[in-house]
Amino acid sequence: MKDNKNQPVDANRLQEFTRTLQRYKAGKASVERRCVAAENWWKLRNSAEEQKLTEGTGGFNAVSGWLHNVIVSKHADAMEAYPEPIILPREPEDRQEAQLLRKIIPVILEQADFEKTWSDCMWQKLKTGTGVYKVCWDAEKAGGLGDIGIERVDLLNVFWEPGIRDIQKSPCFFHSSLEDNDKLLELYPALRGRLKNTGFTATSFIYDDSVPTDSKSTVIEVYYKKREKGREMLHYCKYVGDTVLCSTENDGEVLYEHGLYPFVFDSLFPVEGSPCGYGFIDLCRNAQTQIDMMQTAFIKNVMVGAMPRYFQRMDGAVNEEEFLNLANPIIHVSGNLGQDSLRTVDYKPLSGSYLEMRQSVINELRETSGNTETSVGISTSGVTAASAIAALQEASGKGSRDATKASYRAYGRIINLCIELIRQFYDIPRCFRIAGSMGGEDFIRYSNKALRAQAQGRMGGVDLGLRTPLFDIRVSAQKKSSYTKLSQNELALQLYQLGFFNENQSAQALSCMSMMEFEGREELMQAIAAKQQLKMALGQKMQQTQTAAMPQPQPPMAEAARMETANIPLPGGKRA
């Protein structure tokens, strides 16, 4: 940490950053309130949200888990569709590089524990409506060599320009975090005596644990873009209060060459004017409230019926203690026991129409969220065939697949950021263990040499400049669903039974598959065509070999004598 006097980022500039941050925080106040309320619902603390609606119900509130079950089911769908990247080159010269990236990037994601990050962001997306990823370069990984880090970011701790949907269009982007003072002082001794007031505090969730903050300080990271040398450059500043901890602008550097904020937003149900969306709790909380209120009334009605209550005259002579003691067979009374001395309070059980109403609201919640009975494996009346049930499950999962497609688009942006970080920082070759053929494993060394800008030479005395390899990202599910596996396996068996893999029917098989649509069709057609070409080549080779091995016909003796006299070579090159 250097002295920031007479630097582009000084104490005055930090005050400007903090004022901008306060403005950004005020602009997303509604998002923060909605996120905190959604987290309370997720933890089934509905009483805080329903207090006004349940006044006068005796202090008891039933809290059911229908909405909780919706989110758990949707999360299972997201994990079943865990993605893998397909990297395609934009130019033929980069085909080999694209194949290498396709092999090593899954290894990098595995080392970054991306599956857990994906799971955490899916929980965040389903509950609050938005999952946030951070893709950065961690210089401390790999023993100081550095590597890519991907983590989930708390939505309450990031801030952007209000009113925009694409965070890349925000002038600044902030990320705050609470750090222990002791750790900060160990890393930055110049902070001693300057951690009393940092000037900013982020909103936090209601935690189960008591989290003390008196020994912590807010560390603010600000990312901002400046136009330099005809292009936008990404700068970074990390500070506490009025003290700069790190500044790329002061050091005369840029953070990332790709010039993008290293954050990726994945929204569930998007809204205009915000990169954030709303989640299933926002969508279904009203129906869940109705279910809980009716469940509360039903339980209290059952309790009233199970434990009868009585009216007793003030001058009645019934011994209350003996009356309430069920183990006492004798109850003493004074004087005459009249009809009106003790009377049971009337009890009326609820009509079945109330239960039907509750079931109707439950069905409404299921239909609204797309978590119908079919989607969770319960078949409707009259449907018994396994294939029909699987088909219904596939049809009912359209909503989950649509949400997964949105997550795949965010995943594509993550992979693109990873490629750009590899392009910038992988100067030293690194070793990767990748899956080899036939279930084996291979080891390759990889660096960014082929990803850097490459000279294209000269043509006609004109320098053609530099070319940077670019790639397109496609995303597919790494693990197929049970229905997809079943259908793919059945299709493979049908193609085998119909003779599609018979070498003698290759032409017919290729013609038929050209009119079909299924996953992996192109690869299968290429394999069949390759076998067909191999068979044709072998057939031609065998025919040539047989022709060469056949004995050459000899001319009659008279003709042979004539040819010998004329010194004409016989067939086979011999002289007569």
DAPE-V983324 format. One record per helix or strand of 3 or more residues. SS is the DSSP state (H for helix, E for strand). FROM is the first residue (numbers start at 1). TO is the last residue. Records with the same first field share a line. If there is no record, write none. Layout:
SS: FROM-TO  FROM-TO
This chain:
H: 11-27  29-42  47-50  66-80  92-111  114-128  142-144  155-157  167-169  181-187  189-191  280-306  320-324  352-369  374-376  386-396  398-425  437-439  482-497  503-513  521-549  557-565
E: 83-89  130-138  147-152  172-180  216-228  231-240  243-247  263-267  310-312  342-344  430-435  441-446  471-477
